[in-house]
Every structure is written in structure tokens, then in C-alpha cells.
Amino acid sequence: MDPIGPASHRGSASLGAAMGRTLELSAMGGNRPPAEAAISAAVAREADGFDAVWWADHFLHWFPLGIWTQDLVPQAATSPNPHTWMDPVPIIAAAAERTSTVRLGIGVTDLVRRNPASLAQTALTLDHVTGGRFMLGVGTGEDLNLVPYGMENPAPMQRLEEGLEVMRLLMADPGPVDYEGQVFRLDGAFMGVRPLGDVPPPIWVAAHRPRGLALAGRLGDGWLPLATDVDAYAGMLAQVRTAQHAAGRPDDAVTAGAYCRVVVADDDDEARELILGSLLMRFIALTRPSEAYEAAGAQHPLGEGAFGLTSFMPTRVGRDEALALAAAVPDEVLLGTVIHGSPDDVAREVLRIHAVGADHVQLTNMTPLADPSRAAASEALLREAITTIRAGALAGSAAA
């Protein structure tokens, strides 16, 4: 491994400010066995020119086991169940040995399963193992990763706020340090392992609601929300920036990210057909907030005010109920769950999100989820989109 050093990834926001605005592109890493395939995928992403690879931290997927049959889901022919996730930490450590420039991150974990003191130690350790390339993403957590395992999260935002403060404190001071919160407490705590460079590994906050957006602005190094709607993204980013500036932080303190799910095909009609014909994509649409359904003149299938990303529990849904939930997803909401169309269509929408403030876009190719037979073709089409995105971002940066 050829470490790139801590300044290489932590100065990206300053670089963007100095040169106009650059755009980083990242991808989702693989978490499923065999491990070699997951590691090789990260190597391939580096070869493709991605700036970063993120790994999800899950126990369960969004899909009820009752629908995981070959008559409904093609993937059931090769995978016995959808809930097959490896721990991202050792995958990242292994990928670090096989890559040299791409940054590697957890995107995202929570502070219920991973205590903030333990997570701070993990982040600092991976900072050393990756040669300064590690990024830590955190959020409030999802019920599907907690409730089946006997874990509770009664005050998710309070836990996230205190957890961020605890990690910041432990990463900044070798100890002893004290902290007294409603959820977490430190009493003469030590964190002797120090960052590899001058600053700790960056912490990215996944947030979509006002209190979380304020936390991202006040305590985050980066912000990584789900994003498909440009106007909604711009509104959330404005709240992040307001909190950031109110806290007296500099303009480049928080890198604005966007997690963009993508379905790419030869043209928009084909992409729409793939999305609308996929049962699994309908369950991904259940993760959207109630506001998306209300805008389409419908109520969220999970109930009024639901935010499926945090509340959906696939283990409590049988086959018939699952099919009814999927059928209740309006096509408008389903199509709005992903950026979709031809490579040019995808590039145009990503560049629009960049234009309103996103400087780091994670492109997650959902096409194989909609239709596994399109995996190879969609990767080639996505590479076309990325070429156009990079050219458009470079032109915009030069103009600035």
C-alpha cells in the first residue's frame, strides 16, 4: 500500500473553494460474500477513477423474507435471503492493502450498535491502516438494524448529538477527558491512539430533518443525505450552511455530499420500465419520507408521517402485507426514488445537484437490483455518465 497521507483527503473542501468548485465522485462498496469479491470491487472502483468508496453498515435489508421467492424476485435464485451483510470494518482494512489513492468510508453506521468511544477508536485505527484515507459516516440508525436484536434508541437525535460530541472530544484529546450527557458519560476517559496526521478522520453526518441538518452544520466534516430532488436538496443544504455559519465555522468546514441512487439504461423509457417493473424498487421507495407521498397526493403506505428509512421493519411484514405495501407505492414516488434515464439524463441531474452545492456525489447503481441481467450493461452506461459528469463539473469549475 502506498499511503497518500492525511492532507490528501482532508483538504478537498479547501481545494474546491480555491479552484472554483470541484466535484468528487464515490461509489458503494460490496458487503456480501465472498470477501474477495467485495475487496476486488473496491480495487476496480479505484481503477475506474472514483474518489471514494463507501460501505453500508447493516444487519438487515429492506426486503421482507416473504417476497424473497423466485416467482417474485430473480435474485432469490442465487441468494437464499436478502439479509446477508458483512461487517464493513475488516472489509475496509483489507481493501486498504489493495488500493493506494481511493478514500474508504463507512456510510453510514449508528451510535447504538457502535458506542461512540469504541467507534472513535475504530476510526482512528482505520485512519492508520488506510494511510489517512478513512471517512466515518454516522446517522441516527434504522429500526431494522436495532429492534430485531434487542436494541433500543428512544432518543435518536439526542444520542447522535452527544455521540458526535463524545467522538470529537476523544479524537481531539488523549485524555483524561470527562463528559456528562443524557445518553453518554465519560469519566477520566483516555484515547491514547492519535490521528495519523494533524487532524482526525472526517466525520460525515447523514441527516434529512431540521435537527439533524443543524448537527451536520455544527459538528460534521461532511453531510451525506439521500438526494434525487434538486430543490429539496438545496433546501436541506441551506439549513446545514445556516447552522455551520451560526457556529462560527469557516465556509469550507462541511463538505456537502449527496447519496444518489441511479438506474441507467439506453433511454429514459427503458429506465422507467425497469423501475416500474421491479418489486424490490418499490420497497426501496418505502424508505422515502411521508412528504414525498403527500406531494404525489397519497399517504405513505407505512402510515401518516412515516419516514421509512428509519422506521420500516421488514421482519414484521408477511408476504401478503408486503405485496399490498408495494402496490400502494405511487409510480410518481417510485420514479422519484432514483435518478434515472440514459447516461446523459443521469449526468444532467447529477450536475444539477452539484450546481446547487453538492461537492461529493455517491453514485449507487440500482439497475442490477431492478434487473440483475442488466448489471454489466448498466456499469458500462454508468461509466459513460461519469465521463459526462466529470467534463461538466470541470467546465463549471473553470468558468468559476
Residue pairs with C-beta under 8 A, 6 or more apart in sequence:
1 96
1 97
1 98
1 99
1 100
1 131
2 100
2 131
3 100
3 130
3 131
3 132
3 133
4 100
4 101
4 131
4 132
4 133
5 131
5 132
5 197
6 127
6 132
6 195
6 196
6 197
6 198
6 199
7 132
7 197
7 198
8 101
8 132
8 133
9 103
9 132
9 133
9 135
9 202
10 132
10 197
10 199
10 202
10 221
12 22
12 24
12 255
12 359
12 360
13 252
13 253
13 254
13 255
13 359
14 252
15 22
16 22
16 252
16 359
17 251
17 252
19 397
19 400
20 396
20 397
20 398
20 399
20 400
21 354
21 359
21 393
21 396
21 397
21 400
22 359
22 393
22 397
23 354
23 358
23 359
23 360
23 361
23 389
23 390
23 393
23 397
24 51
24 52
24 359
24 360
24 361
25 49
25 50
25 51
25 360
25 361
25 362
25 363
25 386
25 389
25 390
26 50
26 51
26 52
26 53
26 54
26 103
26 105
26 360
26 361
26 362
26 363
27 45
27 48
27 50
27 52
27 53
27 54
27 362
27 363
27 364
27 365
28 53
28 54
28 55
28 56
28 107
28 362
28 364
28 365
29 38
29 41
29 42
29 45
29 53
29 54
29 55
29 88
29 91
29 95
29 104
30 37
30 38
30 41
30 42
30 55
30 91
31 38
31 55
31 56
31 58
31 85
31 86
31 88
31 91
32 38
32 79
32 84
32 85
32 86
33 84
33 86
35 86
35 91
35 94
38 86
38 91
38 95
39 91
39 94
39 95
39 98
40 98
42 53
42 91
42 95
42 98
42 99
42 102
42 104
43 95
43 98
43 99
45 53
45 102
46 53
46 99
46 100
46 101
46 102
48 383
48 386
49 386
50 102
51 102
51 103
51 360
52 102
52 103
52 104
52 105
52 135
52 360
52 362
53 95
53 102
53 103
53 104
53 105
54 105
54 106
54 107
54 135
54 137
54 362
55 88
55 91
55 92
55 104
55 105
55 106
55 107
56 85
56 88
56 107
56 108
57 85
57 87
57 88
57 106
57 108
57 109
57 110
57 113
57 114
57 145
58 85
58 144
58 145
59 83
59 85
59 144
59 145
59 148
59 149
60 83
60 85
60 144
60 145
60 148
60 314
60 315
61 82
61 83
61 85
61 314
62 144
62 283
62 284
62 286
62 287
62 312
62 314
63 73
63 82
63 280
63 283
63 314
64 283
64 314
64 315
64 317
64 318
64 319
64 322
65 81
65 82
65 83
65 314
65 315
66 317
66 318
66 319
66 320
66 322
67 73
67 279
67 283
67 319
67 322
67 323
67 326
68 75
68 76
68 81
68 82
69 76
70 76
70 77
72 279
73 279
73 280
74 371
74 372
74 373
75 82
75 280
75 369
75 372
88 106
88 109
89 106
89 122
89 126
92 104
92 105
92 106
92 126
92 129
92 130
92 134
93 126
93 129
93 130
95 104
96 104
96 126
96 129
96 130
96 131
96 133
101 133
102 133
103 130
103 133
103 134
103 135
104 126
104 130
104 133
104 134
104 135
105 134
105 135
105 136
105 137
105 204
106 135
106 136
106 137
107 135
107 137
107 204
107 206
107 224
107 259
107 362
108 137
108 138
108 139
108 204
108 206
108 224
109 119
109 136
109 137
109 138
109 139
110 138
110 139
110 140
110 141
110 142
110 145
110 146
110 153
111 119
111 138
111 141
111 159
111 160
111 163
112 141
112 146
112 151
112 152
112 153
112 159
113 141
113 145
113 146
113 149
113 151
114 122
116 162
116 163
116 164
116 166
116 167
116 170
116 184
117 166
117 167
117 170
117 186
117 189
117 191
119 136
119 138
119 163
119 167
120 166
120 167
120 170
120 171
120 191
121 191
121 193
123 134
123 136
123 167
123 171
123 200
123 201
123 203
124 171
124 191
124 193
124 194
124 195
124 200
124 201
125 193
126 134
126 201
127 134
127 195
127 196
127 200
127 201
128 193
128 196
131 196
132 196
132 197
132 201
134 201
135 201
135 202
135 204
135 222
136 201
136 202
136 203
136 204
137 203
137 204
137 205
137 206
137 222
137 224
138 160
138 163
138 164
138 203
138 204
138 205
138 206
139 160
139 205
139 206
139 207
139 212
140 153
140 156
140 157
140 159
140 160
140 212
140 310
141 153
141 156
141 310
142 309
142 310
142 311
142 312
143 310
143 311
143 312
143 313
144 312
144 313
144 314
144 315
146 152
146 153
147 313
148 313
148 315
153 159
155 182
155 183
156 310
157 211
157 212
157 215
158 181
158 182
158 183
159 183
159 184
160 205
160 212
160 215
161 215
161 219
162 179
162 181
162 182
162 183
162 184
163 183
163 184
164 203
164 205
164 215
164 219
164 220
165 179
165 181
165 219
166 179
166 181
166 184
166 186
167 203
168 200
168 203
168 219
169 177
169 179
169 186
170 177
170 186
170 189
170 191
171 191
171 195
171 200
171 201
172 200
173 191
174 190
174 191
174 192
174 194
175 188
175 189
175 190
175 191
175 192
176 188
176 189
176 190
177 186
177 188
177 189
177 190
177 191
178 186
178 187
178 188
178 189
179 185
179 186
179 189
180 186
195 201
202 221
202 222
202 255
203 219
203 220
203 221
203 222
204 220
204 221
204 222
204 223
204 224
204 255
204 257
205 212
205 215
205 216
205 219
205 220
205 222
205 223
205 224
206 212
206 223
206 224
206 225
206 259
207 213
207 215
207 216
207 223
207 225
207 236
207 240
208 225
208 226
208 236
208 289
208 307
208 309
209 307
210 239
213 223
213 236
213 239
213 240
213 243
214 239
214 240
214 242
214 243
215 243
216 223
216 240
216 243
216 254
217 223
217 239
217 240
217 241
217 242
217 243
217 244
217 245
217 246
217 247
217 249
217 254
218 243
218 244
218 246
218 247
218 249
220 240
220 254
221 253
221 254
221 255
222 254
222 255
222 256
222 257
222 360
223 237
223 240
223 254
223 255
223 256
223 257
224 257
224 258
224 259
224 360
224 362
225 233
225 236
225 257
225 258
225 259
226 259
226 261
226 287
226 309
227 233
227 258
227 259
227 260
227 353
227 358
228 260
228 261
228 336
228 337
228 338
228 339
228 349
229 336
230 349
230 352
230 353
230 356
233 258
233 353
233 356
233 357
233 358
234 356
234 357
237 256
237 356
237 357
237 358
240 254
240 256
241 254
241 357
244 253
244 254
245 251
255 359
255 360
256 357
256 358
256 359
256 360
257 358
257 359
257 360
257 361
257 362
258 353
258 358
258 360
258 361
258 362
259 362
259 364
260 339
260 349
260 350
260 353
260 361
260 362
260 363
260 364
261 284
261 337
261 338
261 339
261 364
261 366
262 338
262 339
262 340
262 346
262 363
262 364
262 365
262 366
262 367
262 382
262 385
263 271
263 274
263 275
263 281
263 338
263 339
263 340
263 365
263 366
263 367
263 370
263 378
264 271
264 340
264 341
264 342
264 343
264 346
264 365
264 367
264 378
264 381
264 382
264 385
265 271
265 274
265 340
265 341
265 342
265 367
265 374
265 378
265 381
266 342
266 381
267 341
267 342
268 340
268 341
268 342
268 345
271 340
271 341
271 342
271 345
272 335
272 340
274 367
274 370
274 371
274 374
275 281
275 334
275 335
275 337
275 338
275 340
275 370
276 331
276 334
276 335
277 370
277 371
278 369
278 370
278 371
279 326
280 369
280 370
281 334
281 337
281 338
281 366
281 369
281 370
282 325
282 326
282 327
282 329
282 334
283 314
283 322
283 325
283 326
284 337
284 338
284 366
284 369
285 329
285 333
285 334
285 337
286 301
286 302
286 308
286 312
286 325
286 326
286 329
287 308
287 309
287 312
287 337
288 300
288 308
288 309
288 333
288 336
288 337
289 300
289 306
289 307
289 308
289 309
290 299
290 300
290 304
290 305
290 306
290 307
292 333
292 336
293 299
293 300
293 301
293 330
293 333
296 330
296 332
296 333
297 330
298 328
298 330
298 333
300 306
300 308
301 324
301 325
301 328
301 329
302 308
302 311
302 312
302 325
306 312
314 322
317 325
338 366
339 345
339 346
339 349
339 350
340 346
341 349
342 381
343 381
343 382
343 384
343 385
343 388
344 385
344 388
346 382
346 385
347 385
347 386
347 388
347 389
347 392
350 361
350 363
350 385
350 389
351 389
351 392
351 393
351 396
353 361
354 361
354 389
354 392
354 393
354 396
355 396
361 389
363 382
363 385
363 386
365 378
365 379
365 382
367 374
367 375
367 378
367 382
368 374
368 375
368 378
